[in-house]
Amino acid sequence: MTRRTVHLIKAWVRGGGRWLPGRAVLLWVWSVWQGGEEREAVLLRLFRPPGLFQPYGVTGEERYPDIFAFVAGEIGDAPGRRLLSFGCARGDEVFSLRRWFPRASIRGLDISARRIAVCRRGLARTGGDGAIDFRVAGSACGEPAEFYDAVFAMAVFRHGDLRAHPARCCPCITFGDYERAVAGLARCLRPGGLLVMRFANFRFSDTAVAAGFEPILSRPSDPGTPLYGPDNRLCPPEAHEDVVFRKRG
């Protein structure tokens, strides 16, 4: 089967084949058959491992240069600096952080073993880096307490299926799971360390652990990222979102 034929069949199923019974199942089977990132997103949505928020691994390098520059200005770069990229997907964020923090130790965590394998292959292609490592994890519970100078969770605490702004965010994700996850991230931050979150479906300020932090940077909100409250119900949009928080000493 030629590449053009595959493309035409795919377009027909997604577009002209909308009348087909079981179209959603056909799309899932198609994605699994294709392999790669589409297959992984389908498998994550199907099996829902504990700790899953965003099943889609869309990412890219240097997506947040202004935020990375701000954090670099706040904590500086030194051999003793430790950074955590939570939900690192294919590792693009970790490799971007290396350019901003050439001397820091950086760890990437992701819930997907397949994506972590991609991260490790990418690291090997660069010739390796003894101060970068990748691990499979759906939470930060295995990380040491008060260890990191900065923790990044960029476009992690959201779900792509909420782009249509449904009235409730569950069963895709829940505020309770979010609150437990960010409490784990807060635990492994040293006093004075920075928690960095962008494009989340929940407000960090609604969590109990937020009392131990102060917001120090905000950015315009993304219209495509609806906001939900502790009751898992859709909230009115806000003009700005806080994205960097300093842990109080």
N, C-alpha and C positions, 0 to 999 in steps of 0.2 A: 504494500500500500504506500503510495507516494505521500510526501509531506503535504502537497496541495490537497489531495483527497482527504487526508486526516483533518486539515483545516476546514474544508467544506462541510464535512460531517459534523464537526464540533459546532460550527456556526449554525447549522440547521437545527441541531438539538437545542441550542440555546435560544435561537430566534424562531425560525419557521416551524420548529417542531413543538411549539408550545401546547398544541392541542393533544399531544401524545399522553395517554394515561401513564402515570408513573414517571413523568418527566424528571422530577427531582431525583428519583432513584437512578435514572439513566445518567444524569449529570454526575452524581456521586461515583457511579461505576466508571464513568469516563475519566474522572479525575484520578481515581486509584490506578487505573490502567496506564495513564500517562506517566505516573511516578513523579519524583521531584517534590517541589514545594506544594503543589496542588494536592498530591496524594497525602502528604503529611497533614495538611489542614483538615482534610476529610477524616482521616483516622483520629485526629485529636477531637474533632467534634463528635465523632461516633463513640469513642471510648471514654472521653471526659476524665482524664487522670486527675487526682486530687491536686488542687492548686491552680487548675487551668483558668485563665481569664481570656486572653486573646489567642484563638487557635490559628489565626492567619499570621504568617511569618514575613509579611512585607516589610522590608527594611532597606537601608542604604547607608553608605558612608557619608559623614559630615552633614547629617540631617539637622543638627542643632548647634551650629558653630557659635551663635551668640551666647547660648546657655553654657556651652563648654568653656568659652572664653571667660565668662563671668565666674564660673567655678574655679578656673585656673587662677584668676586674679584674687580670689578669696583664700584659697588654701595653698597656692604655690605648687611648685614641683620639686621634689626631693626624693632621694633613694628610699626614705622611710615612709613615703606616702602610700596608702593602700586604698584602692578603688574597687567597688563592686558594681558590675553591670548585671542587673536582675532582669531576666527575660531577654537575653542577648541574641536570640534567634541564630542567624548564621555568623555572628561575630563582627558584623560591620561596625557596631558601636564600640566594641573593644578596640578594634584597629584604629578607629578614629580617635579614641581617647589616648592611645599611645602617642599620637602626634602632638596632642596637647600636653601630655604628661610623659616625657621621654624617660624619666627615671623612676616612675612609680611602679608599684606592683599592682597588677590588674587581674581580677578574677571575673569570668563570665559564667552565669548560671542560666540554664534554660530547662524547661520541663520536658523538652523533646530530645531523646537520645540521638535521633537522626540528625537534628540540627547541630547538636554538640559535635557529632562526628564531622559535619561540614566545617565547623569552627576549627577543629584540630587539623583537618587537611589544609585549610587556608593558612593556619599558623605554620605548618610544615613547609608550605610553598614559599614562605618568606624567609626560610632558613632557621626558624625557631626563635623563641624568646623566653629565656628562663624566668622572666618576671611576669609572664602571662600564663594563666591556666584556665581551663574550661571544665565545668562539672555539670552533671545532670541533676537538677533539683527543681521542685515546684514551690519551694519556700526557702526562707533564709534560716530555718531552725537549726541547720547544721553548721552555721557560721559562728565564730567566736563572738562573745559579747564585747561591745565597746572596742571594736577592732578597726573599723574602716573610717577613713577621713571623708569619704563621699560615697553615697549609694545612689545609683541611677536606675530609674524604672520608667523608661520612655515609651509611651504608647503601649504599655503593658496592661494596665488596669482598665481595659475597655474590651468590647466585643464587637467585631465587624458587623454582626447581624443586627445591631441596634442602630444602624445608620438611618433607618426609617423612623426613628423617634417613637417607638411603641410606648404605651402608657406605663408599662411596667418593664423592668429590666430582667426579672427572673422569668423563665428558668435559665437564661443565658449566663448571667452572673448575679451575685447578690452583694449588698452592702456588708453583711456580716462576714462574708469571706474576704472582702476587701479590707475590712478593719483588722482582721486577724493577720492578713498578709503584711500590711504596713506596720503593724506592731512588731512583727518579726524583723522587718528592715530597721526599724528604730532601735531595736535592742542591740543590733550589731554595729551601730554607729557610736563613735567616741563622743564625749561631750564637746561641743563646738563643731562637730562634723556636719556635713550638709546632706540633706535628703532631697533628691532632684526627681520630680515627677512631671511629666507633660502628657497631655491628651488622655485624661482619665475620665471615666464615666461617673466618678464620685468626687466629692470634695474632701480633701485631707482634713480640713477644719471641722468636719462633722465627726471625726473619730475621737475616741477618748485619749489616745496617745498624743494628739496634736497639742494638748496643753503643755507638753514639754518642748515645744518648738516655737520659733518665731519665723514668719515668712519674710524673705528678704529680696525676692524677685518675682514679678508677675509678668505675664504675657497675654496678648489678646486671645480670647477663647476661640476654639475651632467650631464653626457652625455644624460641622459634620460629626461632632462628638457630643451627643446629648448628655445632659446631667441628671443624675438620679439621687434622691435623698436616702436617709437611713431606712425609710419605709419602702424602698425599692420602687418608688413612683417618680415619674418624670417631673422635673423641676423647671421653672422658667429659666431661659438662657441668661447667662451672665456675660458682661462685656469682657471681663478679664479673669484669668485664673492664676492663682499663686502656684509657682513652679519650683522654687528653691526655698528650703526651710533649714534654719540652723537649729541644731539641738542645743538646748540650754544646758549650761553647766550646773 
